[in-house]
């Protein structure tokens, strides 16, 4: 985070708008958010993965706590920075209600933009649902 803060300080005099990606944990660092905003950051992409904790755990991203998402997004917004959420649908734990529940959460949290994806793996070492389901563009030859 210190490198990013140094970069933000160096960017500030140039008065440019920019966007980037950050861990959800960046929302816990007020100095990071203040410096990002003052240096021209208008949007951060944050890989939430899912609003279901069991699905987040499925991709071994256990450091993401779904229960903290709302507050983290609120903190980013409080610095005038928009949030672009990365959401993945199609985990083994996802049922048909996940779509509506995700939309409700994103609207309630005020997320301005999102990327919607399905789980995809190029190797057996990557996080893939235990069912082995893959998206329509998967190619078993890559395994």
SERO-4910 file (N, C-alpha, C, O; in steps of 0.05 Angstrom, whole numbers):
BEGIN
 pado doro    nc1    nc2    nc3   cac1   cac2   cac3    cc1    cc2    cc3    oc1    oc2    oc3
  Unk    A     16    -24      0      0      0      0     17     25      0      9     46    -10
  Unk    A     41     23     12     58     47     13     67     56    -15     68     80    -21
  Unk    A     73     37    -33     80     44    -60     57     59    -74     61     79    -87
  Unk    A     33     48    -70      9     61    -83      6     89    -72     -1    108    -87
  Unk    A     10     93    -46      7    120    -34     27    139    -46     21    163    -51
  Unk    A     52    129    -50     73    146    -62     65    153    -90     69    176    -99
  Unk    A     55    134   -105     46    139   -132     24    159   -133     24    178   -150
  Unk    A      4    157   -115    -18    176   -114     -8    204   -109    -18    223   -122
  Unk    A     11    207    -91     22    234    -85     36    245   -110     34    269   -116
  Unk    A     49    228   -125     63    237   -150     43    244   -172     49    262   -188
  Unk    A     20    231   -173      0    236   -193    -16    261   -188    -25    274   -207
  Unk    A    -19    269   -163    -37    291   -156    -32    317   -172    -51    328   -182
  Unk    A     -7    326   -175     -4    352   -190    -12    350   -220    -15    371   -232
  Unk    A    -14    326   -230    -20    323   -259    -50    326   -265    -58    329   -288
  Unk    A    -66    326   -245    -95    331   -248   -108    314   -270   -122    324   -287
  Unk    A   -103    288   -269   -114    269   -288   -134    251   -273   -132    246   -250
  Unk    A   -154    242   -288   -173    222   -277   -163    195   -284   -151    191   -305
  Unk    A   -167    176   -266   -158    149   -271   -175    129   -256   -189    136   -237
  Unk    A   -173    103   -263   -186     82   -248   -167     59   -246   -148     57   -262
  Unk    A   -172     41   -228   -155     18   -223   -170     -4   -209   -194     -3   -207
  Unk    A   -156    -23   -199   -168    -44   -183   -154    -45   -156   -131    -37   -153
  Unk    A   -169    -55   -136   -158    -57   -109   -172    -79    -95   -194    -87   -101
  Unk    A   -159    -89    -75   -171   -109    -57   -192    -95    -40   -191    -70    -36
  Unk    A   -212   -109    -32   -233    -99    -14   -220    -87     11   -232    -70     24
  Unk    A   -196    -96     18   -183    -87     42   -173    -58     40   -168    -45     60
  Unk    A   -171    -48     16   -163    -20     12   -184     -1     25   -177     21     33
  Unk    A   -208    -10     27   -229      6     39   -224     11     69   -237     29     81
  Unk    A   -207     -4     81   -201     -1    110   -180     21    114   -174     28    137
  Unk    A   -167     30     93   -145     49     96   -153     77     86   -153     82     62
  Unk    A   -161     94    105   -170    121     98   -149    137     83   -156    151     64
  Unk    A   -124    134     91   -103    150     77   -102    141     48    -99    158     30
  Unk    A   -103    115     43   -102    104     16   -125    116      0   -121    126    -22
  Unk    A   -149    116     11   -173    126     -4   -171    156     -8   -178    166    -29
  Unk    A   -162    171     12   -159    200     10   -139    207    -12   -144    224    -29
  Unk    A   -116    194    -12    -96    199    -31   -104    191    -60    -99    204    -79
  Unk    A   -118    168    -61   -128    159    -87   -148    180    -99   -145    188   -122
  Unk    A   -166    188    -82   -186    208    -91   -173    234    -99   -179    246   -120
  Unk    A   -155    244    -83   -143    270    -88   -124    269   -113   -118    290   -125
  Unk    A   -115    245   -120    -98    243   -143   -113    238   -169   -102    236   -190
  Unk    A   -140    236   -167   -156    233   -191   -171    207   -194   -183    203   -215
  Unk    A   -169    189   -175   -183    164   -177   -213    168   -178   -225    180   -160
  Unk    A   -226    158   -199   -255    161   -201   -269    134   -198   -293    134   -192
  Unk    A   -255    112   -200   -268     86   -197   -247     65   -190   -224     65   -199
  Unk    A   -256     46   -172   -239     23   -165   -255     -2   -172   -278     -5   -164
  Unk    A   -242    -21   -186   -253    -47   -190   -246    -64   -166   -223    -65   -157
  Unk    A   -266    -77   -154   -262    -93   -130   -274   -121   -136   -298   -123   -142
  Unk    A   -257   -142   -135   -267   -169   -140   -281   -180   -116   -269   -193    -98
  Unk    A   -307   -176   -115   -323   -187    -93   -327   -217    -96   -329   -232    -77
  Unk    A   -329   -226   -121   -333   -254   -129   -362   -262   -126   -375   -271   -145
  Unk    A   -373   -259   -102   -401   -268    -97   -411   -255    -72   -395   -246    -55
  Unk    A   -437   -253    -69   -449   -244    -44   -455   -268    -25   -467   -264     -4
  Unk    A   -448   -291    -34   -451   -316    -18   -424   -323     -6   -405   -329    -21
  Unk    A   -422   -323     20   -396   -330     33   -387   -358     25   -363   -362     22
  Unk    A   -405   -377     23   -397   -404     16   -384   -405    -13   -366   -420    -18
  Unk    A   -394   -388    -31   -383   -386    -57   -355   -373    -57   -337   -381    -71
  Unk    A   -353   -352    -41   -327   -339    -38   -307   -358    -26   -284   -359    -35
  Unk    A   -315   -374     -7   -297   -395      4   -289   -415    -16   -267   -426    -16
  Unk    A   -308   -421    -35   -303   -441    -55   -280   -434    -73   -266   -451    -84
  Unk    A   -275   -408    -77   -253   -399    -94   -228   -392    -76   -210   -379    -86
  Unk    A   -229   -400    -52   -207   -397    -33   -200   -367    -28   -177   -360    -24
  Unk    A   -221   -350    -29   -217   -322    -24   -229   -316      3   -245   -297      6
  Unk    A   -221   -332     23   -234   -330     49   -228   -304     63   -242   -297     83
  Unk    A   -209   -289     54   -204   -262     66   -225   -242     59   -228   -222     72
  Unk    A   -241   -248     38   -264   -231     31   -287   -240     50   -296   -263     49
  Unk    A   -297   -221     66   -320   -227     84   -344   -212     72   -345   -188     72
  Unk    A   -363   -228     62   -387   -217     50   -401   -198     69   -412   -178     61
  Unk    A   -400   -204     95   -413   -187    115   -401   -159    116   -413   -141    127
  Unk    A   -376   -156    106   -363   -130    106   -366   -114     80   -358    -91     79
  Unk    A   -377   -126     60   -379   -113     33   -393    -86     34   -383    -67     24
  Unk    A   -416    -85     46   -432    -60     47   -417    -37     58   -416    -15     47
  Unk    A   -405    -42     82   -389    -20     95   -365    -12     79   -358     11     77
  Unk    A   -351    -32     66   -328    -26     50   -336     -8     26   -322     11     20
  Unk    A   -357    -15     13   -366      0    -10   -374     28     -1   -368     48    -15
  Unk    A   -387     30     22   -395     56     33   -370     74     38   -370     98     32
  Unk    A   -349     62     49   -324     77     54   -311     87     28   -301    109     27
  Unk    A   -311     70      8   -299     78    -18   -316    101    -29   -305    121    -38
  Unk    A   -342     98    -29   -360    119    -39   -356    146    -23   -358    167    -35
  Unk    A   -351    144      3   -349    168     19   -325    186     10   -324    209     18
  Unk    A   -307    174     -5   -284    189    -16   -289    198    -45   -271    208    -58
  Unk    A   -314    195    -54   -321    203    -81   -311    184   -103   -308    192   -126
  Unk    A   -306    159    -96   -296    139   -115   -318    119   -121   -330    108   -102
  Unk    A   -324    115   -146   -344     95   -154   -332     67   -151   -308     63   -151
  Unk    A   -350     47   -148   -342     19   -146   -352      3   -170   -375      4   -177
  Unk    A   -334    -11   -182   -341    -31   -202   -336    -58   -190   -313    -65   -184
  Unk    A   -357    -73   -186   -356    -99   -172   -352   -122   -192   -365   -123   -212
  Unk    A   -333   -140   -185   -330   -164   -200   -346   -186   -187   -341   -194   -164
  Unk    A   -365   -197   -202   -383   -218   -191   -382   -242   -209   -382   -240   -234
  Unk    A   -381   -266   -197   -381   -291   -212   -406   -307   -205   -412   -310   -181
  Unk    A   -420   -316   -225   -443   -333   -221   -437   -362   -231   -422   -365   -250
  Unk    A   -449   -382   -217   -446   -409   -227   -429   -427   -208   -421   -448   -216
  Unk    A   -424   -418   -184   -411   -435   -165   -429   -458   -156   -453   -456   -159
  Unk    A   -418   -479   -145   -434   -502   -137   -455   -493   -116   -477   -505   -115
  Unk    A   -448   -474   -100   -467   -465    -79   -488   -445    -88   -506   -438    -73
  Unk    A   -486   -437   -113   -505   -417   -124   -531   -431   -132   -531   -450   -148
  Unk    A   -553   -421   -122   -579   -431   -130   -592   -409   -148   -580   -389   -153
  Unk    A   -616   -414   -157   -629   -395   -175   -635   -368   -162   -639   -349   -177
  Unk    A   -635   -366   -136   -641   -341   -123   -617   -322   -122   -619   -298   -116
  Unk    A   -593   -332   -129   -569   -316   -127   -570   -291   -145   -558   -271   -138
  Unk    A   -583   -293   -168   -584   -271   -187   -599   -247   -174   -589   -225   -174
  Unk    A   -623   -252   -164   -639   -231   -152   -626   -220   -127   -626   -196   -122
  Unk    A   -615   -238   -111   -602   -230    -86   -578   -212    -92   -573   -192    -78
  Unk    A   -563   -219   -113   -540   -203   -120   -549   -175   -130   -537   -155   -123
  Unk    A   -569   -175   -147   -579   -149   -157   -589   -132   -134   -583   -108   -134
  Unk    A   -603   -144   -116   -613   -129    -93   -590   -117    -77   -591    -94    -69
  Unk    A   -569   -133    -72   -546   -123    -57   -532   -101    -72   -526    -80    -60
  Unk    A   -527   -104    -98   -512    -84   -113   -528    -58   -114   -516    -36   -111
  Unk    A   -554    -59   -117   -570    -35   -117   -570    -22    -89   -567      3    -87
  Unk    A   -574    -38    -68   -574    -26    -41   -547    -14    -34   -546      6    -20
  Unk    A   -525    -26    -43   -499    -15    -37   -491      8    -55   -471     22    -51
  Unk    A   -507     13    -76   -501     35    -94   -478     30   -113   -465     49   -122
  Unk    A   -473      5   -119   -451     -2   -138   -458      9   -165   -480      3   -176
  Unk    A   -440     24   -177   -446     38   -202   -442     20   -227   -455     24   -247
  Unk    A   -425      0   -224   -419    -17   -248   -410    -44   -238   -399    -46   -216
  Unk    A   -416    -65   -254   -406    -91   -246   -398   -107   -271   -408   -103   -293
  Unk    A   -380   -125   -267   -372   -145   -287   -384   -172   -277   -379   -180   -255
  Unk    A   -399   -184   -294   -412   -210   -288   -398   -232   -304   -395   -229   -328
  Unk    A   -389   -253   -290   -374   -274   -303   -383   -301   -293   -398   -303   -274
  Unk    A   -373   -322   -306   -378   -350   -296   -351   -362   -289   -330   -353   -299
  Unk    A   -351   -382   -272   -325   -395   -265   -312   -407   -289   -326   -420   -306
  Unk    A   -286   -404   -291   -272   -415   -314   -244   -423   -305   -231   -408   -289
  Unk    A   -234   -445   -314   -207   -454   -306   -193   -465   -330   -204   -478   -347
  Unk    A   -167   -458   -331   -150   -470   -352   -135   -494   -342   -122   -508   -358
  Unk    A   -136   -499   -316   -122   -522   -305   -137   -533   -281   -154   -520   -270
  Unk    A   -130   -557   -274   -143   -569   -251   -134   -557   -225   -146   -562   -204
  Unk    A   -113   -540   -226   -103   -528   -201   -119   -502   -194   -116   -492   -172
  Unk    A   -135   -493   -213   -150   -468   -208   -176   -475   -195   -185   -498   -195
  Unk    A   -189   -455   -184   -215   -458   -171   -236   -464   -192   -242   -446   -209
  Unk    A   -247   -487   -192   -269   -495   -209   -290   -509   -192   -283   -524   -173
  Unk    A   -315   -504   -197   -336   -518   -181   -331   -548   -181   -323   -560   -201
  Unk    A   -336   -561   -158   -332   -590   -156   -348   -605   -176   -341   -627   -183
  Unk    A   -371   -594   -185   -388   -608   -204   -374   -611   -231   -381   -627   -248
  Unk    A   -352   -595   -235   -338   -596   -260   -352   -579   -282   -343   -579   -305
  Unk    A   -373   -565   -275   -387   -549   -295   -368   -528   -305   -351   -517   -290
  Unk    A   -370   -522   -330   -353   -501   -342   -371   -485   -360   -394   -493   -367
  Unk    A   -362   -462   -367   -377   -444   -385   -377   -455   -413   -363   -474   -420
  Unk    A   -394   -444   -431   -397   -454   -458   -372   -452   -475   -369   -466   -495
  Unk    A   -353   -435   -467   -329   -432   -483   -306   -449   -472   -283   -445   -481
  Unk    A   -312   -467   -454   -290   -483   -442   -280   -503   -463   -294   -511   -481
  Unk    A   -256   -512   -459   -243   -531   -477   -229   -551   -460   -208   -546   -448
  Unk    A   -240   -575   -458   -228   -596   -442   -200   -603   -449   -184   -613   -433
  Unk    A   -192   -597   -474   -165   -602   -483   -144   -586   -468   -121   -593   -467
  Unk    A   -153   -564   -456   -134   -547   -441   -125   -559   -415   -106   -550   -403
  Unk    A   -139   -579   -406   -132   -592   -380   -111   -612   -387   -101   -625   -369
***
